[in-house]
Amino acid sequence: MGDAGMKRTTETAVAGDTGVKAAIRGRVTAHAEVLVGLSHRIHAHPEIAFEERRAAEWTARVLDSAGFEVTAGVGGLPTAFSASCGSGPVTVAFCAEYDALPGLGHACGHNVIAAASTGAGLALAPFADGLGLTVKVVGTPAEERGGGKALLLEAGVFDGVDAAMMVHPGPFETVRFRSFALGTLDVEYLGRPAHATLAPHEGRNAADAMTLAQVAIGLLRQQLPRDWHVHGVVTAAGEAPNVIPARAAASYEIRAARAEDLAALRARVEACFRGAAVATGCELRLTRPEPDYLDFRDDEELAGLYAANAAALGRPAPVEREPFAMTDMANVSHAVRAIHPMLDIGAGEAVPHDPAFAAAAVTPAADRALLEAAVILAWTAADLAGGGDGEWERPSL
């Protein structure tokens, strides 16, 4: 996006609920039953990361019925899809998440995300060419675990996209999303079994290696900045007390406020694991089971447009928060202009990943929020393209 697009003010951007914006809002109203039905259907049939076959099919079917060109299995992920409409020079992608949490169902409200992004696409479809837009809805599996968007980004699914947007339900309203960068580590020590009494000197104790690593990490914590975090759980450490354990395993997560800090933290944590291997004579195997989740980087112009449109529609005033949670949408934000606002769905004290939040994700308040989010996202895309009833020229790319 050229500098011309960055010079608009949000006061100019939101010209009121007239013209094309009124028509966009009318489209969401016309599809309200379909969108709420999609949200509730996904919620009633939760599917975890990379297993969202029904959710992906149902979401893609709604878009296909509206004339979108749908491609299933994009990026080599069977439960991903890309739906496209229009042929304008500005390409906007709305990301539709739909994976659930193991044992908790849709306690993160991804059913709301899928329906809101689908609604934004449906609302813009008839006006895409007139606005100079290519509108995409990208079905993005495996946000909770697996880094679906990171994999799609690496596979080129977001190539040519000028702006990517989505909203996430929450207990409060915010425009600029602050997230931690997240990395994962699977740790395995391989030693040598031996009888713990008759021949302990013949063994190499993998459990001891894991214990040493945990002690080293525990001591490391006192020297870490406040926004660097290390968490882990031991998943294997021997089976019989009279046998020197030949194998120990653990899963670890590391978090930092910035991707650059995450790399530094990873180096220090991995050094703890390597030192323990040297001290005990065990073999160390370190693997990364999923892509790193980066820190989210809001595009200020998009955030300003979204905030103004949300205010025009009467959404609650946004609050600013310190970094919290993680999202693979952050990876997209490092490559494409992006926003990831939070949407208050009236959940009270419940927060995402709380069973009570799953119940809140299908209330009338959540239904109303997803419809309003669809309108705001679509209005923001129209403003970005220069057709949201304002008086500016279309920005150059």
N, C-alpha and C positions, 0 to 999 in steps of 0.2 A: 504494500500500500504506500503510495507516495505521500509527500509532505502535505499536499492539498487536503487529503483526507484527515490529517491530524489537526488541522486548524479549526475544525468546526467546534462549536461549543454545544454543550448539552441543552442550553436554552434554545438554540436554533434547531437542534436535532428533533426535539419533541414539539410538533406543531399542533398537538391535540388530536383527539379521536375523530378525525375527519378524513375524507378522501380514501386513499389506499389503506390507511390504518384502520378506518372503520370497516372496510371490506375484509381486511385480515381478521379483525375481531369477529366479524360475522361468520367467517369460515370456521373459526374455532367453536363458536356457538353451535353452528350447524352440525359439527362433528362431535359435539360433547358426549353424546350417548356412546358413540364408538370408542372414544378415547378413555372415558371412565370405565367402560366395559373391558377394554384392553388392560388397563391397570389392575382391575379386580381379578381378571382371569389369570394374569401372570402371578399375582399375589397368592391366588388359591392353589397354584401348582408350582411351588418353588423348585428351582433347579440350580445346583451349585456350579462353580466355575468349570467351563468347557463342556458342561452337560446341558446347556440351555436350549435344547432342540425345539421344544414346543414354544418357548418364549420368542426365540428368533423367528420361527415360522409364523407365529401369530402376528408379530410386529411387521414383518416383511409383507405379509398378506394384506394388511390394511393399506400399506403404501402401494403395493401392486394394484390393488383395486382402484386407487385414485390416479392411476396412470404413470406412476414412477417406474423407471427401468431398474429392476432389482437384480442384483448379482449375489448369489449365495456363496458362502464358503470363501470369501475374499481373504487374502493374506495367508492362505493355507490353514485357516481356522474354520472347522466345519460349522460352528455356531455363530459365525460372524456374517454380516452381509453389508452391501452398499446399495442404497436406493438413490436414484438421481432423477432430477427434473429440471428442465430449462437448459439454456445454452449461453448464458451471459458471461461476461468477462470476469465477474467477481464470484468466486466459489465459496460458499458457506456450508460448513458441515455441522449438523446437530448430532451429538453422540448419544446413542440410546444404550444405556446399561440395563441388564435384566438378570444378572446372576444373584442368587440368594446365598445366605449364610448356612453352613452345615449346622443342623439341629435347631436353627432359629428362624428359618424361613426368610421372609423379606423384612427382617429387622433393620435393614439399612435403606429400605424404601426404594429399591431400584425399579420396582414396578411404576412408581411415579415418574422416574427419569425417562423410562422407555416411552410412556404415554405422552409426556410433555414434549420430548424431542420429535416424536411422531406428529403431534399436533402442530408444532411449529412448521414442519415440512408441509403438511397438508394445507395449512393456512397460506403459505407463500406460493404454492404450486401454480395457481392460475395467473399469478402476477410476476413469475420469475423472469420471463423474457422481457417484459415491459420494464422491470426494475434493473435489468442488466445482470441478473443473478443466475448462477447455476446452484441449485439447492440440492444438498445431499443429506440423507439421514444414514448414519453409519451404525450398524448394530455391533456393539463392542462387548464381547463376552469377557468373563474372568477378570473383573476389577478387584474383587475381594482377595483373590490369590491367583497368581499366574501372570499378571501384567499384560492382559489382552491388548490394551491400546499400545503398549510399548512394542509388542510383537507386530501389530498392524502397522505401526509407524515404520518399523524396520523393513517391513515387506512392501512399503511404498503406497499403502492405502491412502495416506494423507498427502501424497504428492499432488501439487497443484491446488491445494486448499489454501485460501487466503485467510479464513477465520474459522475457528472451531469453537462451539459453544455447547453447554449443557447446564442444567440446574440440578442441585442435589437437595432432597428434603432434609430438614433438620429441626431442632428445637428453637431456632432463631433465624433471623433474616440477615444475610450479609452479601455484599457484592464482590468484594475482593477476598479470594480464598487463600488462606495461609496454611500451607501443609508442610510436614516434615518430608525429607528425603528418607527412603527406607531401603535397606539392603538385607539380604538373607544369606545365611551360611548353613550348610549341612556339614557336620564335622564327624569324622570317623577315625578312630585310632585302631591300628592292628598290631597286636603284640604276639606273645607266644604262650600257649597254655602250659601249665605245670601244676603238679600237686602242691597245694599250699603248705603242707607240713613236710612231706618226704623230699621234695625237690624244688623249693621255691626259687633257688638260684638259677634254675633252668628256665624260668619264666620271664616274660616281658609284660608288665601289668598295664593293660590298656585303660583300666579303670583309674589307676594311679595317674596316668597321663591326663585323663579328663579332669581329675580332681586338681592337679597342679594348674591346669589351664584356667579352671574356675577361680582358684585362689589368685592367680595373676590378674585376671580380669577384675576381680573384686578389688584388688589393690589399685588397679589402673583407674577405677571409677573416681577415686578421690582427686585425681588430677585432670578430669575431663570437664570441659565447659558445661554449663547448666543445660544447654540444649543438645547435648550429645548423650545418647542412651544406648545401653546394651542389655538385651534380655535373652535368656536361653533356657532350654529344658533338656535334660538328659533322657534319651529314649532307649538306651541300652548300656549296661555296665556289668555284664556277667550274669550267670544264672545259679551257680552253685558256690557256696561259701568256701568250700575246700579246694576250689580250682582257681588258679590265677587267671583272671579274665583275659581272653585273647582279643576281645573286641569291645569297644565302647563307642557310643554314637550320641550326638546331640544336634538339636536344631537351634540356631541363634538368629536374632534380628538385631540390626543396628539402625539407629535413627539420628539424624542431624537436621538442622534447620536449612542447610544448603547442600547441594550436590557436591560442591567442592569439599565441604567439611566431611561429608559421608566417606569420600575416598580416603581422607586422612584417618578417620576413625577406623575404617576397615583395615588399613595397614597396621595400626596399633593392636587391634584385636587379633588379627591373624598372626602377629608376632608372638602373642601369648600362647596361641595354639602350637606354633612351631617350636617355641622354647620348651614346652612341656614334652614334645616328641623327642627332642634332643636329650633332655634330662632322663627320660625313661627308656630310651632305646626303641621306641615304638615308631611304626610307620604312620604318617598323617595323610589323610585324604580330605581336602577341602573342596567343596563344590558350591556353586550358586544355583539353587533350584529354580529360581525365577529371576526375571530382569529386575534391576534396581528401579525403584520408584523415585523420581527426581522431585525437587521442590517446585511448587507451582509458581509460575510467573505470569501475573495478570497483564493483559494488554490494557493500558490506561484509557485509550480511546473507547474500546469496546466496553470497558467497565463503566465509563461515564455515560455512554449511550444507554446501557442496560439500567443503570441507576435512575436516569431521568425517565425512562419508559416505565419502570416499576413504580416510581412516584406518581406518574400521570395516571396509572391504573389504580392507585390507592393502596399499594402494598405497604406493609409496615416499614418504618424507618430502619435502614440497615445499621448493624453494629460492626465495629472493628474488633477482631480477635487475634490473639497471639497464635502462632502455628499450632495446629491440631490436626489429627488424623493424617492419612496418606491417600494418594490417588494416582493411578496411572495416567489420568488426564494431564498430570503435571509433565509427563514426558512429551506429550503433544505440545504443551505450552512452550517447551524449549525449541520447538521447530516451527510452530505455527502460532499466529496471534490467537489468543484463547482467553476465555473466561469460564468460571465454574462457580457461579453464585450459589449460596445456600437459601433455601426456601422454607419459611416457617409454616409447618403444617398443623400447628395447634396441638403438639404432642405433650404439652405441659412439662413435667420434669423428666420425661423419658428422652433418652438420647439414642442415636444410632447404635445398633448391636445390643440393645436392650429389648427383651421380649415385648415390653409395652409399646415400643416404637413400631413393631410389626403391626400391632393392632391399630395404631394411629395412622398407618400408611393407607388405610382404606376407609377412613372416616369421611363424612361430607366436607370437612375442612380440608383434608388432603385432596379430595376430588376437585374442590374449588381452586386450590393452590396450583394443581397441575394444569388446569385450563388457563389460569391467569399466566402461568409461566410460559405456556405455549404462545400466548399473545405477545408477551414481553420479548421472548426470543425472536419471534418473527418480526416484530417492530424494530428490534435492534438490527437485524439483518437488513431490513429495508432502509434504515437510516444509514447503515454502513455503505450501502450501494448508492446512496444519494437520492432515494426515492421515497423517503418517509414523510412527505408533505413539507419538507424544508425548502430553503431557497439557495442551496449551494449546488455546485457542479459535481458531477460524478467524479470521484477521486481516480487518479491515474494509478496504474499498478506498475 
